[in-house]
Every structure is written in structure tokens, then in C-alpha cells.
């Protein structure tokens, strides 16, 4: 069995943020919209480094657990580097779906109309191959930030998972939901998930030709 790789160096988290983070969120988001038109882009600069980073991937010899993924999500210096271990299917975030922003009705693209924003920042996986059967235990984690129009409570965001073959054809699909509690006192919440999937590799193909992707559902109500 191959051990997981966590995408990012785990360091101590500096804190959960404050009401000022909501203001920085709006300022950063408006700056991003001004630069990118209707595109959302990265909030790294506007968020003071809360979203994104440049830490190198660091391999781990510990079993893959939700707790470990949650710890990684809370660490600064997050990275979206793909899982590069050879021999098994790679597991990574679908490029267009690593984040999702939810707006008030009729305010898509308006930085001051944001309810909350979610981002997947960490991925890891373990893999086992028996004959032509591949079993992958995968984990992902990230955070949700309360926006200027957000309300305290539990945020639910739908997530899609799918497997592709060497031709990028989807051969398997799955869905799940992440739940995160946020409030004005704690405007940044974290989530983690660990799941397992299995599939058969056709004769003549190699497990490493397959890829597993995860991403937020961009068709969620209010997404824009």
C-alpha cells in the first residue's frame, strides 16, 4: 500500500481570525473583481495569505485520517500541488473547481454580496492494487470564509469526485457534502473528508494512467 502525500507543509496555525477578516475579504474580493472582470481569481493578496501559499509538498508516513487532513487545512502555507507518487492514480483538485463563492440572490460577482466562500487546499491519498482492481483511499480538506453578507450557522457545500482514464473520459462519479460551522466571531471554518473508491483497470492499461479529481459543485445555489 502506498502512503499518502499531503500537499503542503504543516505548521502551527496563527489563529481563527476576527471580524476584521470579513472586511479584508470584501476589500480583497473587490480588488480581484476589478483586476479580473467577472472572474473571481485568487484571494491570496486580499486575504493576507489565508487563501493559498507556496509551500512544497511533504510526504508523510502516517495513515490517512480526517484528523490529519483537518490539521493540514488549518496550517498556513497551503499548496494545491498534485499527488505525484508513481504507479497509482493521481488525486488532485479539478483546476476550475478548487474554490466556490456563494452570493446573495441576484448579486453574483458583487464582492459585497458574498455569503461565504469555500476552498479546497489539501489533498492526499493511499493506494492499493490487487490484480486489475485499484482501491484508493483519498482525503481532501480546506476552509470556508464568511463573507460580508454571510450569516452565522452551518454552511453546506456540495463536492464532486470523479475518475478519468487515459483519454480523460469519466469512468466513475461520486458526490458528497462538506459541512462547516462559521460565525461572526469565528469567520473561518475548516473541513476535511476521507473516502474510498475502487475501479477495474482494463487489460493493457496501467493504474498510473487514471486520475481522480475533486472539486466544488459550481452549480450549487448562489454560486457565481
N, CA, C and O of each residue as an XYZ file, in Angstrom:
896
protein
N       0.843     -1.205      0.000
C       0.000      0.000      0.000
C       0.870      1.243      0.000
O       1.852      1.319      0.739
N       0.521      2.198     -0.811
C       1.288      3.419     -0.869
C       0.763      4.388      0.182
O      -0.441      4.469      0.425
N       1.667      5.106      0.788
C       1.308      6.060      1.820
C       0.850      7.381      1.212
O       1.200      7.685      0.072
N       0.072      8.171      1.954
C      -0.439      9.426      1.400
C       0.634     10.488      1.321
O       1.646     10.434      2.021
N       0.393     11.461      0.449
C       1.231     12.650      0.383
C       0.345     13.837      0.678
O      -0.662     14.042      0.001
N       0.703     14.631      1.686
C      -0.050     15.830      1.993
C       0.521     16.988      1.198
O       1.731     17.217      1.202
N      -0.361     17.728      0.507
C       0.088     18.829     -0.333
C       0.261     20.079      0.521
O      -0.644     20.912      0.584
N       1.394     20.221      1.170
C       1.654     21.401      1.970
C       2.384     21.053      3.245
O       2.137     19.996      3.825
N       3.272     21.912      3.693
C       3.983     21.681      4.932
C       3.103     22.096      6.097
O       2.539     23.190      6.083
N       2.975     21.245      7.102
C       2.107     21.533      8.245
C       2.868     22.386      9.242
O       3.938     22.007      9.717
N       2.300     23.547      9.552
C       2.904     24.425     10.544
C       1.810     24.871     11.496
O       0.627     24.636     11.247
N       2.205     25.515     12.588
C       1.221     25.976     13.572
C       0.336     27.041     12.958
O       0.815     27.913     12.233
N      -0.971     26.974     13.250
C      -1.925     27.957     12.741
C      -1.919     29.167     13.660
O      -1.859     29.043     14.883
N      -1.982     30.339     13.041
C      -1.820     31.563     13.816
C      -3.080     32.027     14.504
O      -3.007     32.883     15.386
N      -4.254     31.489     14.133
C      -5.471     31.928     14.788
C      -6.651     31.759     13.889
O      -6.497     31.423     12.715
N      -7.857     31.990     14.423
C      -9.089     31.761     13.662
C      -9.634     33.007     13.008
O     -10.664     32.949     12.337
N      -8.959     34.153     13.187
C      -9.435     35.356     12.524
C     -10.370     36.147     13.397
O     -10.621     35.769     14.542
N     -10.899     37.259     12.869
C     -11.782     38.142     13.617
C     -12.728     38.799     12.647
O     -12.740     38.480     11.458
N     -13.534     39.733     13.167
C     -14.480     40.436     12.294
C     -13.750     41.208     11.213
O     -14.297     41.446     10.136
N     -12.484     41.611     11.504
C     -11.711     42.328     10.502
C     -11.456     41.499      9.277
O     -11.256     42.045      8.192
N     -11.459     40.169      9.421
C     -11.238     39.295      8.275
C     -12.347     39.458      7.260
O     -12.105     39.352      6.058
N     -13.573     39.718      7.727
C     -14.693     39.914      6.810
C     -14.474     41.153      5.971
O     -14.760     41.165      4.774
N     -13.952     42.222      6.620
C     -13.677     43.451      5.883
C     -12.582     43.206      4.855
O     -12.696     43.636      3.707
N     -11.508     42.506      5.270
C     -10.438     42.206      4.326
C     -10.937     41.345      3.178
O     -10.475     41.469      2.044
N     -11.889     40.468      3.489
C     -12.469     39.620      2.446
C     -13.114     40.491      1.376
O     -12.870     40.296      0.185
N     -13.942     41.459      1.797
C     -14.632     42.311      0.843
C     -13.653     43.138      0.032
O     -13.795     43.263     -1.184
N     -12.643     43.712      0.713
C     -11.658     44.528      0.006
C     -10.879     43.692     -0.997
O     -10.692     44.097     -2.144
N     -10.422     42.512     -0.555
C      -9.662     41.648     -1.449
C     -10.481     41.177     -2.615
O      -9.990     41.115     -3.742
N     -11.746     40.839     -2.355
C     -12.600     40.347     -3.421
C     -12.892     41.437     -4.440
O     -12.875     41.180     -5.643
N     -13.159     42.651     -3.971
C     -13.416     43.747     -4.893
C     -12.189     44.040     -5.742
O     -12.313     44.328     -6.932
N     -11.000     43.969     -5.139
C      -9.775     44.190     -5.911
C      -9.595     43.124     -6.966
O      -9.171     43.410     -8.086
N      -9.919     41.889     -6.608
C      -9.797     40.792     -7.563
C     -10.755     40.966     -8.720
O     -10.382     40.778     -9.878
N     -12.011     41.332     -8.405
C     -13.001     41.535     -9.462
C     -12.582     42.671    -10.371
O     -12.777     42.599    -11.584
N     -12.004     43.724     -9.797
C     -11.578     44.863    -10.603
C     -10.478     44.468    -11.578
O     -10.425     44.971    -12.701
N      -9.598     43.563    -11.148
C      -8.499     43.140    -11.997
C      -8.906     42.092    -13.012
O      -8.379     42.048    -14.124
N      -9.861     41.237    -12.616
C     -10.181     40.088    -13.458
C     -11.544     40.165    -14.108
O     -11.999     39.179    -14.687
N     -12.208     41.298    -14.032
C     -13.532     41.418    -14.621
C     -14.513     40.588    -13.831
O     -14.655     40.762    -12.621
N     -15.192     39.681    -14.517
C     -16.171     38.838    -13.852
C     -15.531     37.639    -13.170
O     -16.197     36.960    -12.388
N     -14.263     37.358    -13.439
C     -13.616     36.202    -12.824
C     -13.302     36.471    -11.375
O     -13.060     37.613    -10.984
N     -13.306     35.389    -10.552
C     -13.045     35.545     -9.140
C     -11.560     35.530     -8.839
O     -11.080     36.348     -8.054
N     -10.813     34.602     -9.457
C      -9.383     34.551     -9.224
C      -9.034     34.162     -7.813
O      -9.889     33.706     -7.053
N      -7.754     34.346     -7.454
C      -7.266     34.006     -6.121
C      -7.411     35.183     -5.190
O      -7.271     36.332     -5.608
N      -7.692     34.905     -3.920
C      -7.797     35.962     -2.926
C      -6.538     36.052     -2.081
O      -6.566     36.656     -1.009
N      -5.440     35.472     -2.532
C      -4.236     35.412     -1.711
C      -3.803     36.765     -1.189
O      -3.594     36.914      0.015
N      -3.660     37.760     -2.061
C      -3.176     39.059     -1.617
C      -4.205     39.756     -0.749
O      -3.866     40.291      0.307
N      -5.474     39.758     -1.184
C      -6.509     40.448     -0.436
C      -6.788     39.826      0.909
O      -7.231     40.514      1.828
N      -6.533     38.513      1.046
C      -6.823     37.835      2.298
C      -5.602     37.760      3.203
O      -5.649     37.080      4.228
N      -4.532     38.424      2.865
C      -3.364     38.380      3.717
C      -2.767     36.992      3.821
O      -2.218     36.621      4.859
N      -2.875     36.211      2.730
C      -2.252     34.895      2.717
C      -3.129     33.784      3.217
O      -2.675     32.641      3.274
N      -4.382     34.058      3.588
C      -5.233     32.988      4.104
C      -5.585     31.984      3.028
O      -5.726     30.796      3.316
N      -5.728     32.427      1.813
C      -6.049     31.530      0.698
C      -4.830     31.375     -0.182
O      -4.459     32.298     -0.907
N      -4.200     30.205     -0.123
C      -3.079     29.937     -1.000
C      -1.747     30.096     -0.306
O      -1.681     30.508      0.852
N      -0.693     29.769     -1.015
C       0.647     29.824     -0.462
C       1.574     29.091     -1.405
O       1.163     28.715     -2.502
N       2.809     28.881     -1.006
C       3.742     28.266     -1.910
C       4.584     27.174     -1.285
O       5.671     26.885     -1.785
N       4.119     26.552     -0.200
C       4.932     25.543      0.466
C       5.093     24.314     -0.406
O       4.178     23.949     -1.144
N       6.247     23.674     -0.326
C       6.490     22.456     -1.088
C       5.760     21.288     -0.460
O       5.500     21.277      0.744
N       5.427     20.293     -1.294
C       4.758     19.105     -0.792
C       5.689     18.338      0.143
O       6.908     18.342     -0.029
N       5.097     17.689      1.123
C       5.882     16.946      2.095
C       5.256     15.579      2.292
O       4.087     15.483      2.666
N       6.010     14.525      2.048
C       5.480     13.176      2.175
C       5.255     12.843      3.634
O       5.915     13.396      4.513
N       4.321     11.937      3.895
C       4.007     11.535      5.259
C       3.951     10.027      5.342
O       3.501      9.361      4.410
N       4.412      9.486      6.467
C       4.365      8.053      6.682
C       3.201      7.666      7.590
O       3.098      6.508      7.995
N       2.337      8.601      7.913
C       1.236      8.331      8.823
C      -0.011      7.948      8.037
O      -0.188      8.413      6.912
N      -0.876      7.115      8.597
C      -2.116      6.742      7.903
C      -2.979      7.958      7.608
O      -2.948      8.949      8.338
N      -3.729      7.873      6.554
C      -4.594      8.965      6.127
C      -5.858      8.989      6.977
O      -6.602      8.009      7.005
N      -6.111     10.106      7.676
C      -7.288     10.256      8.527
C      -7.893     11.646      8.334
O      -7.230     12.560      7.843
N      -9.159     11.794      8.724
C      -9.817     13.095      8.674
C      -9.108     14.088      9.585
O      -8.973     15.265      9.251
N      -8.655     13.601     10.743
C      -7.985     14.484     11.691
C      -6.695     15.048     11.092
O      -6.391     16.231     11.244
N      -5.950     14.187     10.415
C      -4.709     14.638      9.795
C      -4.987     15.650      8.694
O      -4.286     16.656      8.587
N      -6.001     15.397      7.874
C      -6.349     16.335      6.820
C      -6.809     17.668      7.398
O      -6.504     18.725      6.847
N      -7.545     17.617      8.512
C      -8.020     18.846      9.144
C      -6.843     19.663      9.676
O      -6.816     20.886      9.535
N      -5.874     18.985     10.285
C      -4.679     19.670     10.770
C      -3.943     20.346      9.623
O      -3.475     21.477      9.758
N      -3.843     19.649      8.490
C      -3.170     20.219      7.331
C      -3.911     21.440      6.801
O      -3.286     22.411      6.375
N      -5.245     21.396      6.824
C      -6.031     22.526      6.324
C      -5.833     23.768      7.193
O      -5.841     24.891      6.689
N      -5.657     23.564      8.484
C      -5.500     24.695      9.399
C      -4.100     25.283      9.358
O      -3.877     26.392      9.845
N      -3.152     24.547      8.779
C      -1.782     25.042      8.708
C      -1.651     26.079      7.613
O      -2.291     25.960      6.567
N      -0.843     27.082      7.833
C      -0.589     28.080      6.802
C       0.367     27.504      5.765
O       0.969     26.452      5.976
N       0.498     28.200      4.653
C       1.394     27.747      3.596
C       0.801     26.611      2.794
O       1.526     25.716      2.359
N      -0.529     26.630      2.587
C      -1.193     25.565      1.846
C      -0.771     25.569      0.386
O      -0.374     26.600     -0.159
N      -0.862     24.405     -0.235
C      -0.484     24.266     -1.638
C      -1.464     23.356     -2.338
O      -2.031     22.460     -1.713
N      -1.676     23.569     -3.637
C      -2.547     22.714     -4.424
C      -1.752     21.809     -5.352
O      -2.243     21.419     -6.411
N      -0.537     21.475     -4.964
C       0.275     20.576     -5.778
C      -0.391     19.221     -5.909
O      -0.984     18.727     -4.949
N      -0.302     18.604     -7.098
C      -0.889     17.294     -7.311
C      -0.119     16.198     -6.611
O       1.042     16.388     -6.247
N      -0.754     15.047     -6.417
C      -0.107     13.893     -5.812
C       0.753     13.230     -6.884
O       0.221     12.710     -7.865
N       2.064     13.241     -6.713
C       2.977     12.843     -7.775
C       3.563     11.449     -7.605
O       4.398     11.044     -8.415
N       3.156     10.696     -6.579
C       3.710      9.360     -6.388
C       3.356      8.484     -7.576
O       2.215      8.485     -8.038
N       4.341      7.731     -8.074
C       4.125      6.946     -9.281
C       3.427      5.630     -9.017
O       3.359      5.158     -7.882
N       2.895      5.032    -10.114
C       2.311      3.706    -10.021
C       0.837      3.662     -9.753
O       0.161      2.740    -10.209
N       0.306      4.632     -9.025
C      -1.115      4.668     -8.679
C      -1.782      5.890     -9.322
O      -1.096      6.820     -9.746
N      -3.108      5.887     -9.395
C      -3.795      7.065     -9.932
C      -3.480      8.314     -9.117
O      -3.418      8.271     -7.889
N      -3.285      9.409     -9.810
C      -3.074     10.672     -9.110
C      -4.404     11.161     -8.564
O      -5.462     10.863     -9.118
N      -4.344     11.914     -7.472
C      -5.531     12.536     -6.888
C      -5.244     14.016     -6.726
O      -4.284     14.405     -6.060
N      -6.084     14.840     -7.341
C      -5.863     16.276     -7.284
C      -7.173     17.029     -7.459
O      -8.211     16.444     -7.767
N      -7.100     18.342     -7.255
C      -8.278     19.198     -7.380
C      -8.473     19.579     -8.838
O      -7.523     19.967     -9.518
N      -9.717     19.465     -9.317
C     -10.033     19.902    -10.679
C      -9.746     21.399    -10.770
O     -10.238     22.167     -9.943
N      -8.950     21.832    -11.771
C      -8.437     23.212    -11.797
C      -9.483     24.301    -11.613
O      -9.225     25.285    -10.920
N     -10.643     24.150    -12.211
C     -11.643     25.224    -12.157
C     -12.516     25.173    -10.912
O     -13.313     26.080    -10.673
N     -12.369     24.120    -10.119
C     -13.318     23.919     -9.023
C     -12.662     23.865     -7.649
O     -13.250     23.327     -6.711
N     -11.457     24.411     -7.512
C     -10.827     24.344     -6.196
C     -11.463     25.319     -5.211
O     -11.246     25.211     -4.004
N     -12.253     26.279     -5.720
C     -12.980     27.175     -4.817
C     -14.374     27.436     -5.377
O     -14.631     27.238     -6.564
N     -15.256     27.878     -4.508
C     -16.601     28.284     -4.908
C     -17.026     29.451     -4.025
O     -16.792     29.447     -2.816
N     -17.653     30.448     -4.644
C     -18.146     31.615     -3.919
C     -19.660     31.657     -4.038
O     -20.212     31.568     -5.134
N     -20.322     31.792     -2.900
C     -21.785     31.810     -2.852
C     -22.260     33.235     -2.560
O     -21.820     33.860     -1.594
N     -23.155     33.735     -3.399
C     -23.649     35.101     -3.294
C     -25.111     35.149     -2.876
O     -25.836     34.157     -2.951
N     -25.520     36.329     -2.435
C     -26.946     36.595     -2.260
C     -27.622     36.527     -3.624
O     -26.983     36.797     -4.641
N     -28.907     36.171     -3.662
C     -29.609     36.102     -4.948
C     -29.516     37.417     -5.725
O     -29.772     38.489     -5.175
N     -29.149     37.329     -7.001
C     -29.077     38.493     -7.856
C     -27.822     39.330     -7.708
O     -27.732     40.411     -8.290
N     -26.830     38.844     -6.927
C     -25.627     39.651     -6.695
C     -24.348     38.914     -7.098
O     -23.276     39.221     -6.576
N     -24.441     37.968     -7.997
C     -23.258     37.228     -8.444
C     -22.190     38.175     -8.973
O     -22.492     39.051     -9.783
N     -20.959     38.014     -8.533
C     -19.859     38.869     -8.951
C     -19.681     40.114     -8.117
O     -18.697     40.831     -8.295
N     -20.616     40.400     -7.198
C     -20.550     41.577     -6.333
C     -19.831     41.183     -5.038
O     -20.346     40.384     -4.256
N     -18.649     41.745     -4.820
C     -17.875     41.397     -3.637
C     -18.584     41.675     -2.332
O     -18.330     41.001     -1.334
N     -19.478     42.668     -2.322
C     -20.205     42.994     -1.100
C     -21.445     42.130     -0.926
O     -22.129     42.223      0.094
N     -21.741     41.285     -1.919
C     -22.900     40.407     -1.824
C     -22.527     38.968     -1.518
O     -23.360     38.073     -1.662
N     -21.285     38.729     -1.095
C     -20.826     37.373     -0.825
C     -21.364     36.860      0.510
O     -21.267     37.534      1.536
N     -21.931     35.661      0.476
C     -22.349     34.986      1.709
C     -21.166     34.238      2.326
O     -20.857     34.421      3.504
N     -20.521     33.415      1.543
C     -19.345     32.680      2.016
C     -18.589     32.129      0.814
O     -19.103     32.062     -0.302
N     -17.353     31.740      1.086
C     -16.511     31.175      0.036
C     -15.771     29.965      0.604
O     -15.233     30.012      1.710
N     -15.753     28.883     -0.172
C     -15.043     27.677      0.229
C     -13.862     27.421     -0.670
O     -13.881     27.779     -1.847
N     -12.823     26.797     -0.119
C     -11.645     26.461     -0.927
C     -11.034     25.154     -0.440
O     -10.836     24.954      0.759
N     -10.739     24.273     -1.382
C     -10.026     23.025     -1.079
C      -8.538     23.325     -1.175
O      -8.066     23.781     -2.217
N      -7.795     23.077     -0.105
C      -6.386     23.432     -0.069
C      -5.451     22.241      0.071
O      -4.257     22.372     -0.199
N      -5.952     21.089      0.481
C      -5.093     19.943      0.737
C      -5.685     18.678      0.112
O      -6.899     18.474      0.141
N      -4.837     17.847     -0.442
C      -5.258     16.534     -0.921
C      -4.207     15.501     -0.529
O      -3.029     15.825     -0.384
N      -4.641     14.264     -0.360
C      -3.732     13.161     -0.054
C      -4.417     11.867     -0.470
O      -5.638     11.825     -0.621
N      -3.618     10.795     -0.657
C      -4.238      9.527     -0.996
C      -3.338      8.351     -0.658
O      -2.112      8.466     -0.635
N      -3.970      7.226     -0.399
C      -3.308      5.939     -0.270
C      -3.856      5.047     -1.380
O      -4.998      5.215     -1.809
N      -3.049      4.109     -1.841
C      -3.477      3.288     -2.974
C      -3.067      1.838     -2.768
O      -1.988      1.550     -2.251
N      -3.947      0.929     -3.182
C      -3.653     -0.497     -3.132
C      -4.094     -1.128     -4.450
O      -5.207     -0.888     -4.920
N      -3.209     -1.940     -5.044
C      -3.512     -2.594     -6.318
C      -3.476     -4.099     -6.115
O      -2.484     -4.647     -5.634
N      -4.563     -4.763     -6.485
C      -4.655     -6.217     -6.421
C      -5.156     -6.715     -7.769
O      -6.341     -6.599     -8.080
N      -4.250     -7.268     -8.567
C      -4.633     -7.675     -9.918
C      -4.976     -6.456    -10.740
O      -4.176     -5.525    -10.839
N      -6.168     -6.450    -11.338
C      -6.595     -5.286    -12.117
C      -7.514     -4.371    -11.316
O      -8.110     -3.445    -11.865
N      -7.627     -4.636    -10.006
C      -8.505     -3.837     -9.151
C      -7.688     -2.819     -8.362
O      -6.734     -3.178     -7.672
N      -8.071     -1.543     -8.468
C      -7.386     -0.461     -7.769
C      -8.311      0.107     -6.697
O      -9.460      0.443     -6.984
N      -7.828      0.213     -5.490
C      -8.582      0.821     -4.393
C      -7.795      2.029     -3.894
O      -6.625      1.914     -3.529
N      -8.443      3.173     -3.884
C      -7.797      4.418     -3.472
C      -8.546      4.992     -2.273
O      -9.756      5.214     -2.330
N      -7.824      5.223     -1.209
C      -8.352      5.956     -0.058
C      -7.836      7.386     -0.192
O      -6.630      7.627     -0.137
N      -8.748      8.319     -0.365
C      -8.337      9.691     -0.635
C      -8.920     10.648      0.396
O      -9.978     10.396      0.971
N      -8.221     11.730      0.613
C      -8.692     12.745      1.546
C      -8.502     14.134      0.975
O      -7.578     14.379      0.199
N      -9.383     15.039      1.365
C      -9.241     16.440      0.978
C      -9.737     17.311      2.124
O     -10.579     16.890      2.918
N      -9.217     18.505      2.202
C      -9.615     19.420      3.272
C      -9.451     20.850      2.803
O      -8.842     21.111      1.766
N      -9.994     21.768      3.569
C      -9.934     23.172      3.191
C     -10.649     24.038      4.196
O     -10.736     23.694      5.375
N     -11.165     25.171      3.729
C     -11.753     26.144      4.642
C     -12.899     26.890      3.985
O     -13.027     26.929      2.762
N     -13.723     27.479      4.829
C     -14.837     28.309      4.381
C     -14.731     29.645      5.107
O     -14.536     29.692      6.321
N     -14.862     30.724      4.348
C     -14.747     32.068      4.904
C     -16.087     32.789      4.821
O     -16.737     32.802      3.775
N     -16.483     33.381      5.927
C     -17.729     34.150      5.981
C     -17.567     35.446      5.206
O     -16.591     36.169      5.404
N     -18.514     35.746      4.323
C     -18.473     36.966      3.529
C     -19.219     38.106      4.187
O     -19.802     37.929      5.257
N     -19.211     39.284      3.559
C     -19.869     40.462      4.133
C     -21.360     40.260      4.387
O     -21.906     40.860      5.312
N     -22.034     39.427      3.584
C     -23.466     39.181      3.753
C     -23.745     37.811      4.358
O     -24.882     37.341      4.355
N     -22.717     37.189      4.867
C     -22.880     35.858      5.443
C     -23.566     35.878      6.798
O     -23.561     36.890      7.500
N     -24.154     34.751      7.152
C     -24.849     34.604      8.422
C     -24.239     33.454      9.203
O     -23.753     32.478      8.631
N     -24.275     33.589     10.514
C     -23.745     32.531     11.367
C     -24.570     31.258     11.193
O     -25.783     31.308     10.992
N     -23.888     30.124     11.277
C     -24.581     28.842     11.147
C     -23.700     27.821     10.467
O     -22.485     27.995     10.364
N     -24.320     26.756     10.005
C     -23.592     25.688      9.318
C     -23.723     25.855      7.813
O     -24.830     25.890      7.276
N     -22.599     25.956      7.147
C     -22.557     26.077      5.690
C     -22.385     24.684      5.099
O     -21.527     23.919      5.538
N     -23.197     24.360      4.108
C     -23.090     23.090      3.394
C     -22.711     23.366      1.943
O     -23.381     24.128      1.248
N     -21.635     22.740      1.502
C     -21.174     22.931      0.132
C     -21.038     21.574     -0.550
O     -20.347     20.697     -0.032
N     -21.683     21.383     -1.700
C     -21.585     20.110     -2.426
C     -20.253     19.965     -3.141
O     -19.698     20.936     -3.657
N     -19.746     18.730     -3.161
C     -18.446     18.426     -3.766
C     -18.612     17.263     -4.729
O     -19.309     16.295     -4.428
N     -17.969     17.359     -5.893
C     -17.968     16.285     -6.880
C     -16.618     15.570     -6.892
O     -15.570     16.206     -6.781
N     -16.651     14.256     -7.026
C     -15.448     13.439     -7.187
C     -15.646     12.574     -8.423
O     -16.724     12.010     -8.615
N     -14.621     12.461     -9.265
C     -14.759     11.606    -10.442
C     -13.407     11.031    -10.841
O     -12.355     11.584    -10.519
N     -13.463      9.904    -11.551
C     -12.273      9.198    -12.021
C     -12.221      9.310    -13.538
O     -13.240      9.143    -14.208
N     -11.044      9.592    -14.082
C     -10.877      9.656    -15.535
C      -9.824      8.649    -15.976
O      -8.920      8.300    -15.218
N      -9.961      8.184    -17.230
C      -8.974      7.260    -17.788
C      -7.918      8.049    -18.567
O      -7.852      9.274    -18.465
N      -7.094      7.344    -19.343
C      -6.003      7.988    -20.059
C      -6.501      9.001    -21.080
O      -5.765      9.919    -21.442
N      -7.744      8.854    -21.555
C      -8.307      9.776    -22.533
C      -9.123     10.890    -21.884
O      -9.804     11.650    -22.573
N      -9.050     10.986    -20.544
C      -9.812     11.965    -19.768
C     -11.318     11.724    -19.850
O     -12.113     12.638    -19.631
N     -11.700     10.497    -20.163
C     -13.112     10.129    -20.118
C     -13.469      9.755    -18.682
O     -12.716      9.051    -18.010
N     -14.613     10.227    -18.222
C     -15.037      9.913    -16.859
C     -15.586      8.492    -16.803
O     -16.476      8.124    -17.569
N     -15.041      7.705    -15.885
C     -15.495      6.326    -15.755
C     -16.226      6.079    -14.443
O     -16.838      5.026    -14.266
N     -16.171      7.036    -13.520
C     -16.855      6.873    -12.242
C     -17.092      8.238    -11.622
O     -16.225      9.110    -11.692
N     -18.262      8.434    -11.014
C     -18.623      9.705    -10.400
C     -19.113      9.479     -8.986
O     -19.681      8.432     -8.675
N     -18.888     10.472     -8.124
C     -19.359     10.410     -6.750
C     -19.646     11.834     -6.286
O     -19.141     12.798     -6.861
N     -20.452     11.955     -5.253
C     -20.780     13.267     -4.687
C     -20.775     13.173     -3.170
O     -21.056     12.123     -2.592
N     -20.451     14.293     -2.540
C     -20.536     14.379     -1.096
C     -20.785     15.837     -0.723
O     -20.843     16.703     -1.596
N     -20.928     16.104      0.553
C     -21.153     17.464      1.042
C     -20.249     17.720      2.234
O     -20.102     16.860      3.103
N     -19.640     18.901      2.277
C     -18.866     19.290      3.449
C     -19.686     20.284      4.260
O     -20.328     21.175      3.701
N     -19.662     20.129      5.563
C     -20.394     20.987      6.492
C     -19.395     21.748      7.358
O     -18.477     21.158      7.927
N     -19.583     23.063      7.453
C     -18.659     23.903      8.213
C     -19.461     24.904      9.037
O     -20.351     25.573      8.511
N     -19.152     25.007     10.317
C     -19.789     25.982     11.191
C     -18.968     27.262     11.198
O     -17.765     27.230     11.458
N     -19.616     28.390     10.912
C     -18.937     29.683     10.939
C     -19.816     30.696     11.656
O     -21.030     30.519     11.748
N     -19.202     31.753     12.159
C     -19.926     32.807     12.868
C     -19.137     34.097     12.747
O     -18.013     34.097     12.244
N     -19.721     35.200     13.207
C     -19.019     36.484     13.142
C     -17.780     36.476     14.027
O     -16.802     37.161     13.728
N     -17.813     35.709     15.110
C     -16.647     35.603     15.995
C     -15.571     34.692     15.412
O     -14.379     34.902     15.633
N     -16.006     33.675     14.665
C     -15.077     32.738     14.029
C     -15.440     32.641     12.547
O     -16.060     31.668     12.117
N     -15.048     33.660     11.764
C     -15.479     33.727     10.356
C     -14.761     32.761      9.430
O     -15.074     32.713      8.240
N     -13.809     31.990      9.939
C     -13.124     30.994      9.115
C     -13.343     29.628      9.741
O     -12.970     29.403     10.892
N     -13.947     28.712      8.988
C     -14.160     27.344      9.453
C     -13.438     26.369      8.542
O     -13.135     26.688      7.393
N     -13.164     25.174      9.061
C     -12.377     24.195      8.313
C     -13.153     22.889      8.159
O     -14.015     22.564      8.976
N     -12.837     22.153      7.105
C     -13.488     20.871      6.847
C     -12.458     19.861      6.389
O     -11.381     20.228      5.919
N     -12.791     18.587      6.526
C     -11.952     17.515      5.987
C     -12.842     16.323      5.680
O     -13.899     16.154      6.286
N     -12.416     15.507      4.748
C     -13.149     14.300      4.366
C     -12.157     13.250      3.903
O     -11.166     13.564      3.243
N     -12.430     12.004      4.252
C     -11.642     10.865      3.786
C     -12.610      9.809      3.277
O     -13.520      9.400      3.999
N     -12.423      9.369      2.048
C     -13.329      8.420      1.417
C     -12.529      7.379      0.641
O     -11.318      7.519      0.465
N     -13.213      6.335      0.179
C     -12.562      5.258     -0.561
C     -13.351      4.950     -1.827
O     -14.582      4.949     -1.814
N     -12.644      4.692     -2.911
C     -13.287      4.235     -4.141
C     -12.434      3.146     -4.779
O     -11.228      3.070     -4.545
N     -13.076      2.302     -5.591
C     -12.392      1.214     -6.283
C     -12.861      1.158     -7.724
O     -14.000      1.511     -8.028
N     -11.984      0.713     -8.607
C     -12.359      0.528    -10.009
C     -11.400     -0.471    -10.652
O     -10.304     -0.718    -10.150
N     -11.838     -1.033    -11.768
C     -11.027     -2.001    -12.504
C     -10.240     -1.300    -13.609
O     -10.745     -0.397    -14.276
N      -8.999     -1.733    -13.784
C      -8.154     -1.222    -14.862
C      -8.245     -2.196    -16.033
O      -7.932     -3.375    -15.866
N      -8.666     -1.739    -17.213
C      -8.796     -2.633    -18.369
C      -7.448     -3.246    -18.757
O      -6.390     -2.689    -18.464
N      -7.509     -4.378    -19.409
C      -6.302     -5.037    -19.882
C      -5.538     -4.119    -20.837
O      -6.135     -3.508    -21.723
N      -4.244     -4.024    -20.660
C      -3.421     -3.161    -21.495
C      -3.221     -1.770    -20.941
O      -2.369     -1.030    -21.432
N      -4.004     -1.388    -19.908
C      -3.868     -0.070    -19.296
C      -3.096     -0.188    -17.982
O      -2.963     -1.277    -17.423
N      -2.590      0.944    -17.498
C      -1.859      0.984    -16.242
C      -2.588      1.861    -15.238
O      -3.193      2.857    -15.633
N      -2.552      1.522    -13.940
C      -3.230      2.336    -12.930
C      -2.782      3.798    -12.951
O      -3.584      4.698    -12.706
N      -1.497      4.034    -13.245
C      -0.999      5.400    -13.251
C      -1.568      6.269    -14.353
O      -1.397      7.488    -14.328
N      -2.254      5.652    -15.338
C      -2.882      6.435    -16.409
C      -4.208      7.043    -15.973
O      -4.753      7.907    -16.659
N      -4.725      6.597    -14.842
C      -6.010      7.094    -14.350
C      -5.767      8.234    -13.369
O      -4.713      8.316    -12.739
N      -6.762      9.112    -13.252
C      -6.679     10.230    -12.321
C      -8.000     10.368    -11.583
O      -9.064     10.070    -12.125
N      -7.917     10.823    -10.344
C      -9.094     11.091     -9.517
C      -9.113     12.578     -9.211
O      -8.109     13.144     -8.777
N     -10.244     13.202     -9.436
C     -10.377     14.636     -9.226
C     -11.466     14.938     -8.198
O     -12.450     14.208     -8.071
N     -11.263     16.023     -7.476
C     -12.263     16.515     -6.533
C     -12.458     17.999     -6.807
O     -11.520     18.683     -7.216
N     -13.661     18.501     -6.585
C     -13.916     19.921     -6.782
C     -15.293     20.305     -6.290
O     -16.193     19.469     -6.217
N     -15.453     21.564     -5.955
C     -16.757     22.061     -5.534
C     -17.728     22.053     -6.720
O     -17.326     22.253     -7.866
N     -18.989     21.822     -6.432
C     -20.036     21.867     -7.448
C     -20.364     23.316     -7.756
O     -20.930     24.018     -6.918
N     -20.012     23.771     -8.955
C     -20.233     25.167     -9.332
C     -21.707     25.462     -9.650
O     -22.069     26.607     -9.920
N     -22.549     24.425     -9.616
C     -23.983     24.623     -9.829
C     -24.752     24.709     -8.512
O     -25.982     24.671     -8.503
N     -24.031     24.823     -7.414
C     -24.689     24.982     -6.109
C     -25.487     26.277     -6.096
O     -25.081     27.246     -6.738
N     -26.606     26.324     -5.389
C     -27.421     27.547     -5.335
C     -26.601     28.761     -4.888
O     -25.944     28.724     -3.847
N     -26.643     29.838     -5.684
C     -25.932     31.065     -5.340
C     -24.507     31.125     -5.817
O     -23.864     32.165     -5.675
N     -23.974     30.033     -6.391
C     -22.580     30.043     -6.846
C     -22.426     30.955     -8.049
O     -23.307     31.031     -8.905
N     -21.293     31.648     -8.104
C     -21.056     32.534     -9.221
C     -19.588     32.844     -9.385
O     -19.211     33.586    -10.292
